[in-house]
Amino acid sequence: VGRCLECDAPFDAVDWRRVCCVCHNLVLVCDGCCQALGGDYHCKQHQHLKSLYFENLGRFCKGDLERQRAGLASLHASLLGDRRQKNRRRTLMNQLQRVEARIAQLDGAS
């Protein structure tokens, strides 16, 4: 029997729609946590990105997006100079570009 990644409750129903929004690996998330998380799940490897990396950016206000941008930029800068972190830097930069595009979209709508 598996356990929910969020609340640690016994849970073992695999749902192909419940994947990590960073790496797209399947994650075990119970129905209660699924509703609370709004569709953005993070595997064990990407738990440190829970407050920074989201698939659906449309639900965030500009202030939230700017906090995400600052956090992503800081994390990206901390990985500079380490050649082994190239893929992580690229993943963070891609998300950073998505966040910046969403901020620009919100600015254009104002």
Backbone as JSON Lines, residues from 0, in Angstrom:
{"i":0,"aa":"V","n":[0.85,-1.18,0.0],"ca":[0.0,0.0,0.0],"c":[0.89,1.23,0.0]}
{"i":1,"aa":"G","n":[0.57,2.16,-0.9],"ca":[1.33,3.4,-0.98],"c":[0.79,4.43,0.01]}
{"i":2,"aa":"R","n":[1.4,5.59,0.0],"ca":[0.98,6.68,0.88],"c":[0.91,7.97,0.07]}
{"i":3,"aa":"C","n":[-0.04,8.81,0.45],"ca":[-0.18,10.11,-0.19],"c":[1.09,10.92,0.06]}
{"i":4,"aa":"L","n":[1.61,11.52,-0.96],"ca":[2.85,12.29,-0.85],"c":[2.67,13.53,0.02]}
{"i":5,"aa":"E","n":[1.47,14.06,0.1],"ca":[1.22,15.29,0.84],"c":[0.88,15.04,2.31]}
{"i":6,"aa":"C","n":[-0.11,14.17,2.58],"ca":[-0.59,13.99,3.96],"c":[-0.14,12.68,4.59]}
{"i":7,"aa":"D","n":[0.52,11.83,3.83],"ca":[1.06,10.56,4.31],"c":[-0.03,9.55,4.68]}
{"i":8,"aa":"A","n":[-1.26,9.78,4.24],"ca":[-2.34,8.83,4.49],"c":[-2.19,7.64,3.55]}
{"i":9,"aa":"P","n":[-2.64,6.45,3.96],"ca":[-2.58,5.3,3.05],"c":[-3.38,5.59,1.79]}
{"i":10,"aa":"F","n":[-2.75,5.4,0.65],"ca":[-3.39,5.67,-0.63],"c":[-2.59,4.97,-1.71]}
{"i":11,"aa":"D","n":[-3.28,4.23,-2.58],"ca":[-2.54,3.52,-3.62],"c":[-3.24,3.51,-4.98]}
{"i":12,"aa":"A","n":[-4.15,4.44,-5.2],"ca":[-4.82,4.52,-6.5],"c":[-4.01,5.43,-7.42]}
{"i":13,"aa":"V","n":[-3.46,4.85,-8.45],"ca":[-2.66,5.62,-9.4],"c":[-3.58,6.31,-10.4]}
{"i":14,"aa":"D","n":[-3.37,7.58,-10.59],"ca":[-4.15,8.37,-11.55],"c":[-3.16,9.03,-12.5]}
{"i":15,"aa":"W","n":[-3.26,8.73,-13.78],"ca":[-2.29,9.24,-14.75],"c":[-2.3,10.75,-14.86]}
{"i":16,"aa":"R","n":[-3.36,11.43,-14.36],"ca":[-3.43,12.89,-14.41],"c":[-2.67,13.53,-13.25]}
{"i":17,"aa":"R","n":[-2.29,12.75,-12.27],"ca":[-1.58,13.29,-11.11],"c":[-0.08,13.05,-11.29]}
{"i":18,"aa":"V","n":[0.54,14.03,-11.92],"ca":[1.97,13.94,-12.21],"c":[2.66,15.19,-11.67]}
{"i":19,"aa":"C","n":[3.93,15.05,-11.41],"ca":[4.74,16.18,-10.95],"c":[4.75,17.24,-12.05]}
{"i":20,"aa":"C","n":[4.5,18.48,-11.69],"ca":[4.45,19.54,-12.7],"c":[5.84,19.93,-13.2]}
{"i":21,"aa":"V","n":[6.88,19.43,-12.56],"ca":[8.25,19.72,-13.0],"c":[8.75,18.62,-13.94]}
{"i":22,"aa":"C","n":[8.7,17.36,-13.49],"ca":[9.3,16.27,-14.26],"c":[8.27,15.33,-14.9]}
{"i":23,"aa":"H","n":[7.01,15.49,-14.58],"ca":[5.92,14.71,-15.14],"c":[5.94,13.23,-14.73]}
{"i":24,"aa":"N","n":[6.61,12.91,-13.63],"ca":[6.54,11.56,-13.07],"c":[5.24,11.42,-12.28]}
{"i":25,"aa":"L","n":[4.69,10.22,-12.26],"ca":[3.47,9.98,-11.49],"c":[3.73,10.2,-10.02]}
{"i":26,"aa":"V","n":[2.74,10.77,-9.34],"ca":[2.81,10.96,-7.88],"c":[1.54,10.41,-7.26]}
{"i":27,"aa":"L","n":[1.65,9.87,-6.05],"ca":[0.5,9.4,-5.31],"c":[-0.02,10.55,-4.46]}
{"i":28,"aa":"V","n":[-1.18,11.05,-4.8],"ca":[-1.82,12.14,-4.06],"c":[-3.27,11.74,-3.86]}
{"i":29,"aa":"C","n":[-3.72,11.72,-2.6],"ca":[-5.1,11.32,-2.31],"c":[-6.08,12.36,-2.83]}
{"i":30,"aa":"D","n":[-7.35,11.99,-2.87],"ca":[-8.38,12.87,-3.42],"c":[-8.5,14.18,-2.64]}
{"i":31,"aa":"G","n":[-8.42,14.11,-1.32],"ca":[-8.51,15.31,-0.5],"c":[-7.38,16.29,-0.78]}
{"i":32,"aa":"C","n":[-6.18,15.8,-0.85],"ca":[-5.03,16.66,-1.16],"c":[-5.08,17.14,-2.6]}
{"i":33,"aa":"C","n":[-5.6,16.32,-3.48],"ca":[-5.72,16.68,-4.89],"c":[-6.55,17.95,-5.03]}
{"i":34,"aa":"Q","n":[-7.67,18.02,-4.34],"ca":[-8.52,19.2,-4.41],"c":[-7.83,20.41,-3.79]}
{"i":35,"aa":"A","n":[-7.13,20.2,-2.7],"ca":[-6.46,21.32,-2.01],"c":[-5.31,21.89,-2.84]}
{"i":36,"aa":"L","n":[-4.64,21.06,-3.62],"ca":[-3.47,21.5,-4.38],"c":[-3.83,22.14,-5.72]}
{"i":37,"aa":"G","n":[-5.02,21.97,-6.18],"ca":[-5.45,22.62,-7.41],"c":[-4.78,22.1,-8.67]}
{"i":38,"aa":"G","n":[-4.29,20.88,-8.65],"ca":[-3.72,20.29,-9.86],"c":[-2.22,20.42,-10.02]}
{"i":39,"aa":"D","n":[-1.56,21.11,-9.1],"ca":[-0.1,21.23,-9.17],"c":[0.53,20.33,-8.12]}
{"i":40,"aa":"Y","n":[1.16,19.26,-8.58],"ca":[1.76,18.28,-7.68],"c":[3.27,18.3,-7.87]}
{"i":41,"aa":"H","n":[3.99,17.94,-6.82],"ca":[5.45,17.89,-6.87],"c":[5.92,16.56,-6.28]}
{"i":42,"aa":"C","n":[6.76,15.85,-7.01],"ca":[7.31,14.58,-6.53],"c":[8.29,14.86,-5.39]}
{"i":43,"aa":"K","n":[8.8,13.8,-4.79],"ca":[9.74,13.96,-3.67],"c":[10.97,14.77,-4.08]}
{"i":44,"aa":"Q","n":[11.43,14.55,-5.28],"ca":[12.63,15.24,-5.76],"c":[12.4,16.74,-5.93]}
{"i":45,"aa":"H","n":[11.16,17.15,-6.16],"ca":[10.87,18.56,-6.45],"c":[10.04,19.24,-5.37]}
{"i":46,"aa":"Q","n":[10.01,18.7,-4.17],"ca":[9.28,19.32,-3.08],"c":[9.79,20.72,-2.76]}
{"i":47,"aa":"H","n":[11.07,20.96,-2.99],"ca":[11.64,22.29,-2.71],"c":[11.1,23.37,-3.65]}
{"i":48,"aa":"L","n":[10.4,22.96,-4.7],"ca":[9.84,23.92,-5.66],"c":[8.35,24.15,-5.47]}
{"i":49,"aa":"K","n":[7.78,23.63,-4.39],"ca":[6.34,23.7,-4.17],"c":[5.8,25.13,-4.15]}
{"i":50,"aa":"S","n":[6.6,26.08,-3.74],"ca":[6.11,27.46,-3.67],"c":[6.56,28.29,-4.88]}
{"i":51,"aa":"L","n":[7.26,27.66,-5.82],"ca":[7.83,28.41,-6.94],"c":[7.4,27.92,-8.32]}
{"i":52,"aa":"Y","n":[7.12,26.66,-8.45],"ca":[6.94,26.06,-9.78],"c":[5.51,25.53,-9.92]}
{"i":53,"aa":"F","n":[4.75,26.13,-10.85],"ca":[3.36,25.75,-11.04],"c":[3.07,25.63,-12.53]}
{"i":54,"aa":"E","n":[2.2,24.71,-12.87],"ca":[1.79,24.52,-14.26],"c":[0.83,25.61,-14.7]}
{"i":55,"aa":"N","n":[-0.19,25.85,-13.89],"ca":[-1.23,26.82,-14.23],"c":[-0.93,28.16,-13.57]}
{"i":56,"aa":"L","n":[-0.38,29.08,-14.31],"ca":[-0.02,30.39,-13.77],"c":[-1.19,31.37,-13.8]}
{"i":57,"aa":"G","n":[-2.26,31.02,-14.49],"ca":[-3.39,31.91,-14.64],"c":[-4.12,32.22,-13.34]}
{"i":58,"aa":"R","n":[-3.92,31.42,-12.33],"ca":[-4.64,31.63,-11.06],"c":[-3.9,32.54,-10.1]}
{"i":59,"aa":"F","n":[-2.73,33.04,-10.49],"ca":[-1.92,33.87,-9.6],"c":[-2.02,35.35,-9.96]}
{"i":60,"aa":"C","n":[-2.0,36.19,-8.93],"ca":[-1.97,37.63,-9.16],"c":[-0.53,38.05,-9.45]}
{"i":61,"aa":"K","n":[-0.35,39.28,-9.85],"ca":[0.98,39.78,-10.22],"c":[1.97,39.69,-9.05]}
{"i":62,"aa":"G","n":[1.52,39.98,-7.84],"ca":[2.4,39.9,-6.68],"c":[2.92,38.5,-6.44]}
{"i":63,"aa":"D","n":[2.03,37.5,-6.57],"ca":[2.45,36.1,-6.42],"c":[3.46,35.72,-7.49]}
{"i":64,"aa":"L","n":[3.19,36.17,-8.71],"ca":[4.1,35.85,-9.81],"c":[5.46,36.51,-9.62]}
{"i":65,"aa":"E","n":[5.48,37.72,-9.09],"ca":[6.77,38.38,-8.84],"c":[7.55,37.66,-7.75]}
{"i":66,"aa":"R","n":[6.87,37.14,-6.75],"ca":[7.55,36.34,-5.71],"c":[8.12,35.05,-6.31]}
{"i":67,"aa":"Q","n":[7.34,34.43,-7.2],"ca":[7.83,33.23,-7.87],"c":[9.05,33.55,-8.72]}
{"i":68,"aa":"R","n":[8.97,34.67,-9.44],"ca":[10.1,35.08,-10.29],"c":[11.35,35.29,-9.46]}
{"i":69,"aa":"A","n":[11.23,35.98,-8.34],"ca":[12.39,36.24,-7.48],"c":[12.97,34.93,-6.94]}
{"i":70,"aa":"G","n":[12.1,34.02,-6.5],"ca":[12.57,32.74,-5.98],"c":[13.24,31.89,-7.02]}
{"i":71,"aa":"L","n":[12.66,31.84,-8.22],"ca":[13.25,31.07,-9.32],"c":[14.59,31.66,-9.73]}
{"i":72,"aa":"A","n":[14.67,32.99,-9.81],"ca":[15.93,33.64,-10.19],"c":[17.02,33.37,-9.15]}
{"i":73,"aa":"S","n":[16.65,33.42,-7.89],"ca":[17.62,33.16,-6.82],"c":[18.12,31.71,-6.88]}
{"i":74,"aa":"L","n":[17.21,30.79,-7.06],"ca":[17.59,29.38,-7.15],"c":[18.46,29.13,-8.38]}
{"i":75,"aa":"H","n":[18.09,29.75,-9.49],"ca":[18.88,29.62,-10.72],"c":[20.29,30.16,-10.51]}
{"i":76,"aa":"A","n":[20.4,31.32,-9.88],"ca":[21.71,31.93,-9.64],"c":[22.57,31.05,-8.74]}
{"i":77,"aa":"S","n":[21.95,30.35,-7.8],"ca":[22.72,29.49,-6.89],"c":[23.31,28.28,-7.6]}
{"i":78,"aa":"L","n":[22.79,27.94,-8.78],"ca":[23.28,26.79,-9.54],"c":[24.3,27.16,-10.61]}
{"i":79,"aa":"L","n":[24.52,28.46,-10.82],"ca":[25.48,28.9,-11.83],"c":[26.89,28.44,-11.47]}
{"i":80,"aa":"G","n":[27.64,28.08,-12.47],"ca":[29.02,27.68,-12.26],"c":[29.21,26.18,-12.06]}
{"i":81,"aa":"D","n":[28.14,25.45,-11.83],"ca":[28.23,24.0,-11.65],"c":[27.73,23.33,-12.92]}
{"i":82,"aa":"R","n":[28.61,22.8,-13.69],"ca":[28.26,22.2,-14.98],"c":[27.29,21.03,-14.82]}
{"i":83,"aa":"R","n":[27.32,20.38,-13.68],"ca":[26.43,19.22,-13.46],"c":[24.97,19.64,-13.29]}
{"i":84,"aa":"Q","n":[24.71,20.92,-13.09],"ca":[23.37,21.42,-12.84],"c":[22.72,22.03,-14.09]}
{"i":85,"aa":"K","n":[23.27,21.74,-15.26],"ca":[22.79,22.35,-16.49],"c":[21.29,22.12,-16.72]}
{"i":86,"aa":"N","n":[20.82,20.89,-16.55],"ca":[19.41,20.59,-16.78],"c":[18.51,21.29,-15.76]}
{"i":87,"aa":"R","n":[18.95,21.36,-14.53],"ca":[18.17,22.06,-13.5],"c":[18.08,23.55,-13.82]}
{"i":88,"aa":"R","n":[19.2,24.12,-14.23],"ca":[19.19,25.54,-14.6],"c":[18.24,25.79,-15.77]}
{"i":89,"aa":"R","n":[18.27,24.92,-16.76],"ca":[17.41,25.07,-17.93],"c":[15.93,24.95,-17.53]}
{"i":90,"aa":"T","n":[15.61,24.01,-16.66],"ca":[14.23,23.85,-16.19],"c":[13.77,25.1,-15.46]}
{"i":91,"aa":"L","n":[14.62,25.63,-14.59],"ca":[14.27,26.84,-13.85],"c":[14.14,28.04,-14.78]}
{"i":92,"aa":"M","n":[15.02,28.14,-15.76],"ca":[14.96,29.26,-16.69],"c":[13.69,29.19,-17.55]}
{"i":93,"aa":"N","n":[13.31,28.0,-17.97],"ca":[12.07,27.86,-18.74],"c":[10.87,28.31,-17.92]}
{"i":94,"aa":"Q","n":[10.82,27.92,-16.65],"ca":[9.71,28.35,-15.8],"c":[9.78,29.85,-15.55]}
{"i":95,"aa":"L","n":[10.96,30.36,-15.35],"ca":[11.14,31.79,-15.15],"c":[10.61,32.57,-16.36]}
{"i":96,"aa":"Q","n":[10.88,32.09,-17.55],"ca":[10.38,32.74,-18.77],"c":[8.86,32.67,-18.84]}
{"i":97,"aa":"R","n":[8.28,31.55,-18.42],"ca":[6.81,31.43,-18.4],"c":[6.2,32.42,-17.42]}
{"i":98,"aa":"V","n":[6.82,32.56,-16.25],"ca":[6.32,33.49,-15.24],"c":[6.43,34.92,-15.76]}
{"i":99,"aa":"E","n":[7.56,35.27,-16.36],"ca":[7.74,36.62,-16.89],"c":[6.75,36.92,-18.02]}
{"i":100,"aa":"A","n":[6.47,35.94,-18.85],"ca":[5.49,36.12,-19.92],"c":[4.1,36.37,-19.33]}
{"i":101,"aa":"R","n":[3.77,35.67,-18.26],"ca":[2.47,35.86,-17.62],"c":[2.37,37.25,-16.97]}
{"i":102,"aa":"I","n":[3.47,37.69,-16.36],"ca":[3.5,39.03,-15.78],"c":[3.31,40.09,-16.87]}
{"i":103,"aa":"A","n":[4.0,39.92,-17.99],"ca":[3.87,40.85,-19.12],"c":[2.44,40.84,-19.66]}
{"i":104,"aa":"Q","n":[1.83,39.68,-19.68],"ca":[0.45,39.56,-20.15],"c":[-0.49,40.33,-19.21]}
{"i":105,"aa":"L","n":[-0.26,40.2,-17.91],"ca":[-1.08,40.93,-16.93],"c":[-0.85,42.43,-17.04]}
{"i":106,"aa":"D","n":[0.4,42.84,-17.26],"ca":[0.71,44.26,-17.42],"c":[0.03,44.83,-18.67]}
{"i":107,"aa":"G","n":[-0.02,44.05,-19.73],"ca":[-0.65,44.49,-20.96],"c":[-2.17,44.62,-20.83]}
{"i":108,"aa":"A","n":[-2.74,43.82,-19.94],"ca":[-4.2,43.86,-19.75],"c":[-4.63,45.02,-18.86]}
{"i":109,"aa":"S","n":[-3.67,45.61,-18.14],"ca":[-4.01,46.7,-17.23],"c":[-4.2,48.01,-17.94]}
